[in-house]
Amino acid sequence: MKKFLTIFISAVVLIAVIYFSFIYFATFSEGVRSGELIKISKKGVLVKTWEGEISQGISGAQIFSFSVEKKNKQVIEDLKNFQGHYVKVDYIERYKTLFWLGDTKYFITKVTQEDSPHFRTKTIKNE
């Protein structure tokens, strides 16, 4: 009976480790999105996570919601600084999320500020 119980508990632990490793390290997709950064906030009751939104349309009808892992401190600072500006973000999409990482399956890995295509500046040449 002890041997069976030991094997059973070991199998359950091994399956749990494989499952959580797969969820954390395996990515479903990766890509780039751009739009106006309309929200970045730290939220949660027991576990605080960084969540944000990018508006990808003029009317705000297309919202891209994302999370940022706590270990990406530079990305969090950049997002705070670029609030309200047009940005381009690199992201990875995981199969599922873990509650201590974020609310969404999309995790931002890099952010850069871009020129908005809606408000192009015209360069005037003096001749």
C-alpha positions as CSV (number, residue, x, y, z in Angstrom):
1,M,0.0,0.0,0.0
2,K,2.8,2.4,0.8
3,K,4.5,1.7,-2.5
4,F,1.3,2.4,-4.4
5,L,0.7,5.6,-2.5
6,T,4.3,6.8,-3.1
7,I,4.0,6.1,-6.8
8,F,0.6,7.7,-7.1
9,I,1.8,10.9,-5.3
10,S,5.0,11.0,-7.4
11,A,2.9,10.7,-10.6
12,V,0.5,13.5,-9.6
13,V,3.4,15.8,-8.7
14,L,5.2,15.0,-12.0
15,I,2.1,15.6,-14.0
16,A,1.5,18.9,-12.2
17,V,5.1,20.0,-12.9
18,I,4.8,19.1,-16.6
19,Y,1.5,20.9,-16.9
20,F,2.6,24.1,-15.2
21,S,5.9,24.1,-17.1
22,F,4.0,23.7,-20.4
23,I,1.6,26.5,-19.6
24,Y,4.5,28.9,-18.6
25,F,7.2,28.1,-21.2
26,A,5.2,27.0,-24.3
27,T,3.9,29.8,-26.4
28,F,0.9,29.6,-28.7
29,S,2.0,32.6,-30.8
30,E,4.1,35.7,-30.8
31,G,3.8,38.9,-32.6
32,V,3.6,42.7,-32.7
33,R,0.6,45.0,-32.3
34,S,0.3,48.7,-32.3
35,G,-2.2,51.3,-31.1
36,E,-2.8,54.0,-28.6
37,L,-1.9,52.9,-25.0
38,I,-5.1,53.7,-23.1
39,K,-4.5,51.9,-19.8
40,I,-1.8,50.4,-17.7
41,S,-2.6,49.5,-14.1
42,K,-1.5,47.2,-11.3
43,K,-4.6,45.4,-10.0
44,G,-5.7,42.4,-7.9
45,V,-6.7,41.6,-4.4
46,L,-4.3,38.9,-3.2
47,V,-1.9,38.9,-6.1
48,K,-1.1,42.2,-7.9
49,T,-0.6,41.9,-11.7
50,W,0.1,44.5,-14.3
51,E,-2.7,44.8,-16.9
52,G,-3.1,47.2,-19.8
53,E,-5.1,48.0,-23.0
54,I,-4.3,49.3,-26.4
55,S,-6.9,50.9,-28.6
56,Q,-6.3,49.7,-32.2
57,G,-9.0,51.8,-33.9
58,I,-10.1,55.4,-34.0
59,S,-13.4,54.7,-32.2
60,G,-11.8,52.4,-29.6
61,A,-13.9,49.5,-30.7
62,Q,-10.9,47.2,-31.1
63,I,-9.2,46.8,-27.7
64,F,-6.2,44.6,-27.2
65,S,-5.9,43.6,-23.5
66,F,-2.6,42.4,-22.2
67,S,-0.6,41.6,-19.1
68,V,3.0,42.3,-18.2
69,E,5.1,40.0,-15.9
70,K,6.6,41.6,-12.8
71,K,10.1,40.6,-13.9
72,N,9.8,42.9,-16.9
73,K,10.4,46.1,-14.9
74,Q,11.7,48.1,-17.9
75,V,8.6,47.3,-19.9
76,I,6.4,48.4,-17.1
77,E,8.3,51.7,-16.7
78,D,8.1,52.3,-20.5
79,L,4.4,51.6,-20.6
80,K,3.8,54.1,-17.7
81,N,5.8,56.7,-19.6
82,F,4.1,56.1,-22.9
83,Q,0.6,56.3,-21.5
84,G,-1.7,58.0,-24.0
85,H,0.8,57.7,-26.8
86,Y,0.9,55.5,-29.9
87,V,3.0,52.4,-29.2
88,K,4.2,49.2,-30.8
89,V,4.4,46.1,-28.5
90,D,6.0,42.7,-29.0
91,Y,4.0,40.0,-27.2
92,I,3.8,36.3,-26.6
93,E,0.5,34.4,-26.3
94,R,0.4,31.5,-24.0
95,Y,-2.1,28.6,-24.1
96,K,-3.5,29.5,-20.7
97,T,-2.6,32.0,-18.0
98,L,-1.7,31.4,-14.3
99,F,-3.5,33.8,-11.9
100,W,-0.2,35.1,-10.4
101,L,1.1,36.1,-13.9
102,G,-1.9,38.1,-15.2
103,D,-5.5,38.1,-16.4
104,T,-4.8,37.6,-20.1
105,K,-3.0,35.1,-22.3
106,Y,-1.0,38.0,-24.0
107,F,2.2,39.0,-22.3
108,I,4.2,42.1,-23.4
109,T,7.9,41.6,-23.8
110,K,8.9,44.9,-25.4
111,V,7.4,48.3,-26.0
112,T,8.5,51.2,-28.3
113,Q,6.8,54.5,-29.0
114,E,5.7,55.1,-32.6
115,D,4.3,57.9,-34.6
116,S,0.6,57.8,-34.8
117,P,-0.8,57.1,-38.4
118,H,-3.8,59.2,-37.5
119,F,-1.9,62.4,-36.8
120,R,1.0,62.6,-39.3
121,T,3.2,65.6,-39.0
122,K,4.1,67.3,-42.3
123,T,7.6,68.5,-42.8
124,I,7.7,72.0,-44.4
125,K,10.7,72.6,-46.5
126,N,12.1,76.2,-46.8
127,E,13.2,76.9,-50.3
